Amino acid sequence: MDVKCKIIKQGSCTLEAQEIASPTTLNIKYDLGIGGGSNVILIESDKRILVDTGFDYETVGLSLENVERNMKNLISALQCHGHSPDDIEVVFITHWHLDHYGNLDIFDRAQRMASRPVVEGSNLMDFIPVDDGEEIAEGVTVVYTPGHTLGHASVLVDSEVALRGHGLKCRLGLAGDAIVSLGYFDKGKVWTYNEDFYSKEEAMKSMKKLAKASDIIIPGHGVPFLTFAPKWMED
C-alpha cells in the first residue's frame, strides 16, 4: 500500500538550541508571531491519522480568543489539503503537552490514541492505549521514546517521497519532542524546560533510536531533515 505522509501545519520553536531561556526571548518570539505550536502531520494509510494537533501560544492558555484562533487555523490548514476534521479517523498524541494536543476537541469523531503510559498516567478515559512497537495502521508503527516526558512516544512511517519525479521508499520518523528541532538534534540537546521532564539520559537514547530507525526525521517543531550522524552520536 502507498502510505502518504504530509505536514499540514508546521510548528515553530520559541527557543532554539543556541538561545538562552528567558521570558524576554519568549515574549519577543510571540510578538513576532512565533507561536511555538507543534508540527501537525497527516498520515494516509488504510486509516487517515493525524499525529499531534498543535496549539500556538500555549502560555497564553485556554482563553476563548486563543482557543478559537487555534481551531480556525488548524481547520483552515486541513481544508487547504482537501480535508475536514470529520475526515480524520485517528488522532495520535505523542505526549500530553498543550502545544501538541490543544486542538484535540476539533476531532470529536476520531479515535484518540497515545502511549499506554500517557493514557494511564493522565487518566485519559476516552483514549486507546498503544504499546511500544504496535502497528496502528499499515506501515505506521508507534515507538516509545521516553526522556522529554516519561510516556513520550514517536511514530515510524514507511512511506514514499518524490525524488526527481520518481517515488523513493523511505522511513519517516515522526519524532514529537523526542527531537524538538533540527538545531537540537545537531547539537545533541534536549528540551528540559517542562516541569515533567523525565531523563536526559533516556532522551539521548531516544534521539539515537529515532536517528538509526529513520531516513527522514520530522521533529516536533520546525522543518523535517534527512537523517545524519552529528558528532555527539559518535560518543
N, C-alpha and C positions, 0 to 999 in steps of 0.2 A: 504494500500500500504506500502511496505517495503522501508522506506526512509533511505538512507545511507548518512553518513557524514564522511569526512576524511580531515585531514590536509595534503595537498600535498607539501607544503613548509613551514617549521617552521621559524617564525620570531625570532628575538633576541632583547634584551633590552640593550641599550647602557648605561642606568643609572638606577640601581636598587634602590629600595625604601630607602635603608640604606646608599646610597652613596651621597656624596656632589657634586652638579652640578658644573662642571668646564670644560673649554676647554681641559685641560690636561687629564681628565678622558675620554672624548670622543675620543681624539687622540690616547690614549693607546688602547682603545677598537677597533678602526678602524685598528690600526697596528697589532692587534692580530686577525683580520678577523671577528670582530663582526660588522656586517653592519647595524643592527637596523631595518631592514625591518619588515613589519607586517606578521603575520600568513596569509597564503592563504588557504582557506577552500573550498573544493568541496562538494556540496550537490547534490545527485542524487535522485530526486523525479519524478514527471511527467514532470519536466524540469530539465536540468542539469545546476546548478547555481554555480558560483564562488563568494565567499564573500571576497572582497578585492583582490588586485593583488600584493601587496608587492612592495618594492623598497628599495634596500640596499644603504647605503652611501649617504643619501639624502643631507647632507651638501656639498658633492662634486658637487651636482647639476646635470644638464642635459647635461653634457659633452657627446660627442659621445661615448667615451670609456665606460663610466658608464652606459649609456642607453643600449648599445649593450650587455654589460656583464649581466645586469639585465634581459633583454629579453631572452638571451640564457639560463640563469639559470632557469627561470620560464618555458620556453618551455621544457627544459630537465626534470624538475620535473613533468610536465604533462605527458610526454612520459613514465616516469617511472611508472606511474599509468595507462598506456594504453590509453592516450588521446592526442589530439592535440588541439590547440586553436580553431579550427573550430568546435570542439565538444561542446563547451560551448555555451549555449543558452541565459543565462542571467548573467550579472556581476552586483553584488550589492556592492556599495561602502559605508562603514559605515560613513565616513566623509572625507572632502576634504583636506587631508594632503598627501604630496607626497609619504611618506613611505607606504601609503595604496592604492593609485591609480596610482602610477608611471608607471606601466606596462600595463595600460589600452589599449593602441593602438594595442597591440597584438590581441585583441579580436574585430576585426572590423566587424564581422558578428553577434555578440551577442547584445541583448537588454541591454541597460545600465539603471540601476536604482539606486536611492538614495532617502533619505527622501525629502519631499517637501521643507522644509526649506533650505536644501543644494542645491537642484536644482534651486530654485528661488533666493536664496541668492548669488549663484555663477554664475547664468545665464547660466546654462548647458542646452543648447537648444536641445541637442541630447539625453537627459536623460528622463526617465519616472519617474515622482514624485510619491512617495509612502507615504501613510498616516499611522499614528500610528495605530497599530492593524490590518493592512491589510495583508491578506494572499497572498503571491506571487507565491506559488506552494503548492501542497498538503502537509500539515504538516510543512509548512515553513511560519512563521509569523514575520513581522517587528514590532519592538517596539522602540519608541523614548526613548533615554537615554541621555538627554542633560547634560552638565556640562563641559566635556573636550572641546567641542565646542557647540554652540547653537543648531545646527542642527543634532548632532550626533544621530545615530540610530544603534541598535543591531538587532540580528536575533535569534528567538527561533525555534528550530527544534525538532519535535517529531520523534525520531529515535530509533534504536535498537543497542545495543553494545553487544559484545560477553563476556560471563562470564562462565568459565568452560565448554565451548562447547555449551552453551545454549544462546539464544538471550534474552537480558534484555531490556525491553522498558524503555526509559528514555527521558527526555527533555534536550537538549543541549542549552546552552546559548552562542551564538557566540557574544562576548562582544565588539569587536573592542577596542578602547581605553577608553570605559566606565570602563573597568577593564584592566589595562595595562599588569599586570602580577600577578602571584601568590603572590609575595612579596608585591606588592602594596595593594592587597586585604587583605592579612593577617594583614598588619599594618594600614589599613584604610587610605591609602594615595592615592592622585590623581595626575596625571601628569599636572603640571601647567606651564610648561616652554614654551608652544606655545603662540604666540602673540595673537591669537584669543581665548584664554581660556575664558570660559563663566562664570562659577559659581562653587565654591567649594561646596556650599550647595546643588545645583542641582546635582552635580557629586556624592555626597554621597548618595543622594536619588536614583540615577540611579544604583549605585552599590548594594544597598539593594534590589531594584526592581528586578534586574537580579538574585541575590542570592536566593530570595524567589521563583522565577519562574523556576529555573534551577536545575537539578540534577548534571550536569557536566558543568563546565564553560571552554570555550576556550577563553583565553584572547587575547588581541591584539598582544601580543608578548610573546613568550615562551610557556611552556608546559601547557596542559589542566590539570584540577584538579577537584576532587569531591567537590561539594559544602559543605561548613561548615560554622559555625557561629562564627567568631572571636569576641574578646572582644568588639571591637568598635561597633558591631551591637547590643550589649545589652544596649547601652546608649539610 
